[in-house]
Amino acid sequence: MHPTSITADRARGILTVTWDDGKASELSFKLLSDMCPCAVCNAERNNPDPLKVIHARSYELEAIHPVGGYAINIVWKGGCRYGIYSWDYLRQLAGLPPG
């Protein structure tokens, strides 16, 4: 599956992805930032230490960049800049089967 359109509604904090199978996904900026797939965010999320340091998350979108024909990179203001969200990962976050 590939998106036919991706729209960011900054006022609502929602990224809408319309897929080539006709489905549409609304993903909150909070969910996308909390589930950032970059190595730093994954390490922080998966650290079992109960005393781990958790860095403040940014839910304000700065930019979205295409990555080849398979993903987007989301840049958060004051936060992570390295998350690459594949089409399959976005569908997974939306509760849809991967393409």
N, C-alpha and C positions, 0 to 999 in steps of 0.2 A: 504494500500500500504506500502511496505517496500523497502528500497534501496537494490540493488544488489551490488552497489559499491559507494564509496564516495572518491573523489580525490581532493586534494587541490593543486592548481597551484599557488605557492607563487609569482612567477615572474609576472603573470598576475593578481593576486589578485582575483582569481575565485575558488569557490568550485563547483565541478560538482557532481551531484547526479544522478545516473542511477537507475530507479525504476523498480519494478518487472512487471509493465504494459508496459515496453518498452520505456517509455518516459525518457528524460534526462533533468535535470534542471541545468542551469549555474547561480549561485548566487554570486554576487560580495561580497568581504569581507566588503566593505563599507556598503552595504545594510544589511548584517548580523550583523555587529557591531551596526549600527544605529537602527536596530530593535531588539536588544537584549531583550529577554523576561524576564530577571531577575527582581526582585522586585525594585531594585535601579534604573535601567535604565527605567523601566516602570513609576515609580514615577516621574523621571525627565522629561520624554517625555510628560506625561499627566498633568504636573503642569501648570495651566492656568495663573499663575502670569507672566505678561509681563516683569518683572524685575528679573525673575528667573536666577539663576546661572546655566550655562550649562558647564559641565566638558568636557575637550578635549577628543575626541574619539581616540581610537587606531584601525587602520585598518591592523595592522601587526599580522598575525596569529602565536601564540606560539604553541598551541597543540589542538588536538581534541580527546575527550574520549567518548567511548560508555556509554550510560546510559540505563541499562537493554536492552530490545529488542524494545524500543519505541522511542529513542531519542539519540542525541549527546550533549555533553557539549563542547562549544568552549571557549578556553582561548586566550585572546588577550594580546599581549605584551604591558605592560604599561597601561593596561585598565582592563576591566571587566573579571572576571574569573568564573562567576556563572550562565551564561545563559544556560538553557537547551532547546534545539531546538527539539521539537517532530517532528515525520515524517509528521504529518498533518500540523504543523506550517511551515515546510520547503516547503511543496507543496503549501501552501497558499502564501508564499513569492514569489514563482516561478510563481504564477498565474495559478496553476493546481488545479483541484478539490481534496479535501481530500480523503484519502483512506477509 
